[in-house]
Amino acid sequence: MSSAETNSVVTNPAPAKRRPPAWLVYSILTLVLWGIWGATSKVVSDETDAYTNQVLFGIGMVPLVLLVAFSPRLRGGVNRRRGIFYAFITGKVGGTRNIAFFRSVMEGGKASVVVPATSLSPVVTVLMGYFVLKERLTAVQKVGLVLAMVAIYLLSL
């Protein structure tokens, strides 16, 4: 090859690495952290009652609340008041959920059964989506709901 031919040869650049979507990364992080949280909650429940556990859980959230409160991304949106209201309700539901979870492991539930059982909470979300939000389910999704219910039954044996 002459130098002119060498210069005119186009080389294919290395293919760019595809990054997973941000939602998937955060979902996997959530999955891992909830798994750790579930296992450590069982250990803690052997040492303290559900209400104290919830108070300590709340205290543990303070550094994260401060981090978010002072985040430069925290800006007012169009529905800021409504968003704050729903966030408050979500916090109340979450706190009550935590107490119920802590009680379930305190009352002798195994973490290996209680965590997967409570992780079926998306079934409630799907049912609310169907009945309240009028979202439609495919036949495959309906089969998935039935299988999830069978799974929880089998885990509880």
Contacts in CASP RR format, 6 or more apart in sequence:
PFRMAT RR
TARGET T0000
AUTHOR 0000-0000-0000
METHOD contacts of the structure
MODEL  1
MSSAETNSVVTNPAPAKRRPPAWLVYSILTLVLWGIWGATSKVVSDETDA
YTNQVLFGIGMVPLVLLVAFSPRLRGGVNRRRGIFYAFITGKVGGTRNIA
FFRSVMEGGKASVVVPATSLSPVVTVLMGYFVLKERLTAVQKVGLVLAMV
AIYLLSL
1 9 0 8 1.000
34 115 0 8 1.000
34 119 0 8 1.000
35 115 0 8 1.000
38 101 0 8 1.000
38 111 0 8 1.000
38 115 0 8 1.000
39 111 0 8 1.000
39 115 0 8 1.000
41 53 0 8 1.000
41 101 0 8 1.000
41 102 0 8 1.000
41 105 0 8 1.000
41 111 0 8 1.000
42 105 0 8 1.000
42 110 0 8 1.000
42 111 0 8 1.000
42 114 0 8 1.000
44 53 0 8 1.000
44 56 0 8 1.000
44 102 0 8 1.000
45 53 0 8 1.000
45 102 0 8 1.000
45 105 0 8 1.000
45 106 0 8 1.000
46 106 0 8 1.000
48 56 0 8 1.000
49 102 0 8 1.000
49 106 0 8 1.000
50 99 0 8 1.000
50 102 0 8 1.000
50 103 0 8 1.000
50 106 0 8 1.000
51 99 0 8 1.000
53 98 0 8 1.000
53 99 0 8 1.000
53 102 0 8 1.000
54 95 0 8 1.000
54 98 0 8 1.000
54 99 0 8 1.000
54 102 0 8 1.000
57 95 0 8 1.000
57 98 0 8 1.000
68 74 0 8 1.000
97 118 0 8 1.000
101 114 0 8 1.000
101 118 0 8 1.000
104 114 0 8 1.000
104 118 0 8 1.000
105 111 0 8 1.000
105 114 0 8 1.000
113 155 0 8 1.000
113 156 0 8 1.000
116 151 0 8 1.000
116 152 0 8 1.000
116 155 0 8 1.000
117 152 0 8 1.000
117 155 0 8 1.000
117 156 0 8 1.000
120 148 0 8 1.000
120 149 0 8 1.000
120 151 0 8 1.000
120 152 0 8 1.000
123 145 0 8 1.000
123 148 0 8 1.000
123 149 0 8 1.000
126 137 0 8 1.000
126 141 0 8 1.000
126 145 0 8 1.000
127 145 0 8 1.000
129 135 0 8 1.000
130 136 0 8 1.000
130 137 0 8 1.000
137 145 0 8 1.000
END
